[in-house]
Amino acid sequence: MELFEVYKLWDIEPVKGCDTKLWDKNGVEYTDLYGGHAVISIGHCHPHYVQKVSEQLGNLGFYSNAVRNSLQKELAKRLGKVSGYDDYSLFLCNSGAEANENAMKVASFHTGKPKILAFNKAFHGRTSGAVAATDNPRIQSPFNATQNVEFCPLNDIEAVEEKLSKGSFAAVIIEGIQGVAGIYEPTDDFLHSLRALCDKYGCLLILDEIQSGYGRSGKFFAHQHSGVRADIITTAKGMANGFPIGGVLISPSIKAEYGMLGTTFGGNHLACSAALAVLDIIENENLIENAAKIGEYFKEAFSGDAAIKEYRGKGLMIGLELKDEYVGLRDRLLFEKKFFTGAAGAKVIRLLPSLTISLETAQSFVKAWKELTSQAF
Ligand SMILES: Cc1ncc(COP(=O)(O)O)c(C=O)c1O
């Protein structure tokens, strides 16, 4: 059998990792400023993480959600504390799209309303509900739930009110920082006005923090820079450093009912042990502070850079929009300088490194960038 080829691959096979380093099967060393798409939060193969997950695997890898699992309770408690959403409850699932599906479902159960408002260029996942809230015709299929999702331009509060005033919206879903779109942020004012409009029209505010959360922006969740509180927050990616998991944080005003949500694998013992180890490391190594600090370094180092049209983002969720003549830089960073980075289309390079990244590693990337961009392109 061959693979169903839906991914455009680089001809590189990493076989070993350590913090922000990767090695391919020929022993070539790379520096990872992509983190497998914002997933690697505490570095590759962190010894504490490896130890905790290995120990758990030796005790019990999986049992179903029909029995007590104190690791889930511990994760909820710890996540509540570190995120500042102590009084919320947690539903565990397996991925970002699944977290968003469940968040929209909970909002619809709670309000009794059928519709969702999302934003232009949004990305919320590829399952049918999540893809319906994703503004990208290339990844929607004729079978989807789009009839229940409407879109507005980001940061256009009049457009939001125009939609919400017509009624029947269960929730507004918004990314803490739009990632796949190319790193676009809702303004603080917009988030505050959005919160007020959700309250006025009786719908819930869902913050998708799947890419922007877990400390990446320099706060635990990106929307916390604005001081706004969401009714539901979704998380995945960095949550277990590559072990599949997703989480939905749900306001105490929303009541659970047996059977309302469910999953076979969600919150299994291995996933919880991985997620708990990630929280240990984030806290013990002050990684949120490090994300803010290295983010400031990048911002300063790239200010006025000849190749950059616009620098966007916060902390370690960075979009570098290239001037037209520098398109192709991402491949050169990879193949000539051995740095993995992310992208959004041809013109935006995304930096999504592990929150453990050191100043020296950040400096070595800037040096490589400047060497390449100072040559003729
Ligand atoms: C903001 C956001 N939401 C949802 C998702 C979907 O997550 P997953 O691929 O784990 O389903 C992604 C993935 O890139 C994302 O960036």
The ligand as an SDF file (V2000), in Angstrom:
LIG
                    3D

 16 16  0  0  0  0  0  0  0  0999 V2000
   -5.9200   28.1580   15.2600 C   0  0  0  0  0  0  0  0  0  0  0  0
   -6.0530   26.7040   14.9050 C   0  0  0  0  0  0  0  0  0  0  0  0
   -7.2020   26.0550   15.1990 N   0  0  0  0  0  0  0  0  0  0  0  0
   -7.3580   24.7530   14.9250 C   0  0  0  0  0  0  0  0  0  0  0  0
   -6.3560   24.0270   14.3210 C   0  0  0  0  0  0  0  0  0  0  0  0
   -6.5660   22.5620   14.0060 C   0  0  0  0  0  0  0  0  0  0  0  0
   -5.8020   21.7830   14.8450 O   0  0  0  0  0  0  0  0  0  0  0  0
   -5.5510   20.2230   14.4840 P   0  0  0  0  0  0  0  0  0  0  0  0
   -4.7000   20.2090   13.2620 O   0  0  0  0  0  0  0  0  0  0  0  0
   -4.8980   19.6600   15.7030 O   0  0  0  0  0  0  0  0  0  0  0  0
   -6.8900   19.6250   14.2440 O   0  0  0  0  0  0  0  0  0  0  0  0
   -5.1510   24.6560   13.9790 C   0  0  0  0  0  0  0  0  0  0  0  0
   -4.0620   23.9180   13.3050 C   0  0  0  0  0  0  0  0  0  0  0  0
   -3.1880   24.4700   12.6760 O   0  0  0  0  0  0  0  0  0  0  0  0
   -4.9960   26.0350   14.2820 C   0  0  0  0  0  0  0  0  0  0  0  0
   -3.8670   26.6880   13.9670 O   0  0  0  0  0  0  0  0  0  0  0  0
  1  2  1  0
  2  3  1  0
  2 15  2  0
  3  4  2  0
  4  5  1  0
  5  6  1  0
  5 12  2  0
  6  7  1  0
  7  8  1  0
  8  9  2  0
  8 10  1  0
  8 11  1  0
 12 13  1  0
 12 15  1  0
 13 14  2  0
 15 16  1  0
M  END
$$$$
